[in-house]
Amino acid sequence: METFGRGCLWLIIGALGLLVLAVITQSTIHIPWFIFIPVVILVFWMASKKNKK
């Protein structure tokens, strides 16, 4: 469960970062699904590796 929480935290931080970037540049940010899905998998994989140390 700790891995899930850490992964969600990093995804939320990333989403907030993109939101701030969009507000500063006054634009919209489109992320295609073929980029978004591997990023989500990568974030949870990194969170699981930190848990095993």
N, C-alpha and C positions, 0 to 999 in steps of 0.2 A: 504494500500500500504506500510505502514511503516513496518508491520509484514513481508511482502514478502522481502523487502530490508534487514531487519535484519537477516532473515533466510538465504537468499543467502549469506550474508556476512559471517555468521558462517560456511556455507558449503564451501565457498572459503578458509577461514582460515584453516579448517580441511583438505581440499585437498592439500593446500600448505604445511601443517605440514607433511602429508603422503609423499609428494614429497621430502621434505628435509630428512625425515627418510630413504627413498629409496636411495637417493643420498649418504647419509652418510654410509649406510650399503652396498652400491653397489649391491642391490638386486631388485627384483620386488615384488610388493605387490598386491595380488589378493583379492578382496573383493567380496564374493558371493552376489547375488541379494537378498537372504533372510536375509542378515544382512544389506545391503545398504539401502533398502527401509524403514525398520523400523527406521533406523538412520535419514533418511531424514524427515520422519513424526515426529519423536521426536524433531528434530531441529526446525521445523516450529511450533510445538505445544509450545515449550519453548519460541519462539519468540512472539507468540500470547499472552502468559501469561504475559510477560514483558510489553507488550503494554497496558494491562488492569490495571496496577497498577497506 
